[in-house]
Amino acid sequence: MNILTGNDLATGDVIWWTGQGWSIHVNDAVDVGEKGAEIAQAEAAARRVNEAYVIDGEQDGVGNIRPAHIKERIRALGPTVRLDLSLKPADPNAGNWVI
């Protein structure tokens, strides 16, 4: 699975391509297949995203999406110094999701 990520040009937030636009939630990401670079270029030209790039992703048995590499999982979770500020503040296992 190939997913597209980058940073929101206005806020700096980590964002994920949904097939229709961008989301801060990695679970909204879709498989871009071989079209990732093309989508990234078009979105960058439209000034909606900064430094978009394609990464490997994984889907678990119930459809949840997770980046394959730890660096991208950390970006997807949000701040790691305080999990209460992450995108999964109510999930007591959020730290385990990264590793």
C-alpha positions, 0 to 999 in steps of 0.5 A: 500500500502506498500512501501520500503524506506531507505538511499543510502549507498553512498550519504545518500539520502532518496531513494524509491524502484521502483521495478527495483532499487532505486529512490530519488522520492517517486512517483517512489515507487511501492507497495512491498506487502508482499515482502518488508522485503525480498527485503530490506534484499537482497538490504542491502546485495548487499550494495545498501541501508542502513537501508531499511524498509517497510512503509505504503503509500497512492495513490491519485486519479491521481496515486501520492504516498505519505507516510501515516505517517508525518515523512516519508512525511518529509523524502520524501520532503527533507529539510524543513528549506528551501523549495527551497532546497527540491525535490519540489522547484517549488511547492508552495504547497510543505509544505502542502503536508507534513501535 
